[in-house]
Amino acid sequence: MYVIWCRREGRGGLRVGVSDARYPIPYMADPITIVEPCDVHLMKRWLRRRAKKGWSLERLRRSCEG
């Protein structure tokens, strides 16, 4: 399992990254969702594109639910 997380950078922009769920995520990062290894690339790319469009952390989290 992997954790997709985001961290604020620059002028309020979000940086999206991925970490193995067995280890802590980087300092000051907020988790978005947990994904299977086969979905990591697709979900990371999708979330990065939404973050570039200005989506908030809460909106990114809601989009990954259910």
Secondary structure as the mmCIF struct_conf table of DSSP 4:
data_model
#
loop_
_struct_conf.conf_type_id
_struct_conf.id
_struct_conf.beg_label_comp_id
_struct_conf.beg_label_asym_id
_struct_conf.beg_label_seq_id
_struct_conf.end_label_comp_id
_struct_conf.end_label_asym_id
_struct_conf.end_label_seq_id
STRN STRN1 TYR A 2 GLU A 9
TURN_TY1_P TURN_TY1_P1 GLY A 10 GLY A 12
STRN STRN2 GLY A 13 ASP A 20
TURN_TY1_P TURN_TY1_P2 ALA A 21 ARG A 22
BEND BEND1 TYR A 23 TYR A 23
HELX_LH_PP_P HELX_LH_PP_P1 PRO A 24 PRO A 26
TURN_TY1_P TURN_TY1_P3 TYR A 27 MET A 28
STRN STRN3 ASP A 30 VAL A 35
HELX_RH_3T_P HELX_RH_3T_P1 PRO A 37 ASP A 39
HELX_RH_AL_P HELX_RH_AL_P1 VAL A 40 LYS A 52
TURN_TY1_P TURN_TY1_P4 LYS A 53 GLY A 54
HELX_RH_AL_P HELX_RH_AL_P2 LEU A 57 SER A 63
TURN_TY1_P TURN_TY1_P5 CYS A 64 CYS A 64
#
